[in-house]
């Protein structure tokens, strides 16, 4: 189970809304299975149906987390017009099997957030614990 504070969830949803109708993307930072920050990144694809974290943003996050004694535990992106399910592209382009892949859907009346582990071309929904701290 991965713990995600409400303020991180709120930041991911706010980023998704701000970037709509395009997909947003970012990285999830923390320590030992506990995410404590959503770090927005630029989507170099600028697309409503695909994302790619800007490599400059990714390397800056790596340097920052190393200096702070934290890790990049996952990535997030939005689906402005579809469900919070990994697309074929999401699965094909998931290169970090240890990552949590958080997807926020804006397609319904309220945002939906789900998390997945994607390994060897298969997406398995992860158990998320949303908490106050």
C-alpha positions in Angstrom: 0.0 0.0 0.0 1.2 3.5 -0.8 0.3 6.5 1.3 -0.7 9.7 -0.4 -1.5 12.8 1.6 -4.6 14.8 0.6 -2.5 17.9 -0.3 -0.6 15.8 -2.9 -3.9 14.5 -4.4 -5.2 18.1 -4.5 -2.1 19.3 -6.2 -2.3 16.6 -8.9 -6.0 17.4 -9.6 -5.3 21.1 -9.7 -2.4 20.5 -12.2 -4.7 18.3 -14.3 -7.4 21.0 -14.4 -4.9 23.8 -15.2 -3.5 21.8 -18.2 -6.8 20.7 -19.6 -7.6 20.0 -22.4 -4.1 18.6 -22.6 -2.7 15.9 -20.4 -0.6 17.1 -17.5 2.3 15.1 -16.0 4.6 15.2 -13.1 6.6 13.1 -10.6 5.7 11.7 -7.2 8.4 12.3 -4.5 8.9 10.8 -1.1 10.5 8.2 1.1 10.0 4.4 1.6 6.6 4.0 0.0 5.2 7.3 1.4 4.6 10.0 -1.2 4.9 13.5 0.2 5.0 15.7 -2.9 3.7 16.0 -6.5 6.2 17.8 -8.6 4.7 19.2 -11.8 6.7 18.6 -15.0 6.2 19.9 -18.5 4.5 17.6 -21.0 6.7 17.9 -24.1 4.0 16.4 -26.2 1.4 19.0 -25.3 -1.3 16.6 -26.3 -4.8 15.7 -25.0 -4.0 12.0 -25.5 -0.4 11.5 -24.6 2.4 12.8 -22.3 6.1 12.7 -21.9 7.8 14.2 -18.9 10.4 16.8 -20.0 13.8 15.2 -19.5 15.2 18.5 -18.1 12.5 18.4 -15.4 13.1 14.7 -14.7 16.9 15.1 -14.2 16.3 18.2 -12.0 14.0 16.0 -9.9 16.6 13.3 -9.6 19.3 15.8 -8.5 16.9 17.4 -6.0 15.6 14.1 -4.4 19.2 12.8 -4.0 20.2 16.1 -2.3 17.2 15.8 0.0 17.5 12.1 0.8 14.2 11.3 -1.0 13.3 9.4 -4.1 11.1 9.6 -7.1 8.5 7.0 -6.3 6.3 7.4 -9.3 4.8 9.6 -12.0 1.3 11.1 -12.5 -0.6 12.2 -15.5 -4.1 13.1 -16.4 -6.8 11.8 -18.8 -8.8 14.9 -19.5 -11.4 13.0 -21.6 -11.2 9.3 -20.6 -11.2 7.1 -17.5 -8.4 6.7 -15.0 -7.2 3.5 -16.7 -3.8 3.1 -18.4 -4.0 3.4 -22.2 -2.1 1.2 -24.5 0.4 4.1 -24.9 0.8 4.4 -21.1 1.6 0.7 -20.8 4.0 0.6 -23.7 5.9 3.7 -22.5 6.1 2.7 -18.8 9.9 2.3 -18.3 10.1 2.2 -14.5 8.5 -1.0 -13.2 9.0 0.1 -9.6 7.0 3.4 -10.1 3.5 4.1 -9.1 1.7 5.4 -12.1 -1.1 7.7 -10.8 -3.8 8.7 -13.3 -6.4 11.4 -12.7 -9.4 11.4 -14.9 -11.4 14.6 -15.5 -14.0 12.8 -17.7 -16.7 12.5 -15.0 -18.6 14.9 -12.8 -15.7 14.6 -10.2 -12.0 13.8 -10.7 -11.1 10.1 -10.3 -7.6 9.1 -9.2 -6.3 5.6 -9.5 -2.8 4.1 -9.3 -1.1 1.3 -11.1 2.1 -0.7 -11.2 3.0 -1.4 -14.8 5.5 -4.3 -15.4 6.2 -6.3 -18.5 3.3 -4.8 -20.4 0.7 -5.4 -17.7 -1.0 -2.8 -15.5 -2.0 -3.9 -12.0 -4.0 -1.5 -9.9 -2.2 -0.6 -6.6 -3.8 -0.1 -3.3 -3.7 3.6 -2.3 -4.2 5.1 1.1 -5.3 8.7 1.0 -4.4 10.4 4.3 -4.5 13.9 5.9 -0.8 14.4 6.5 
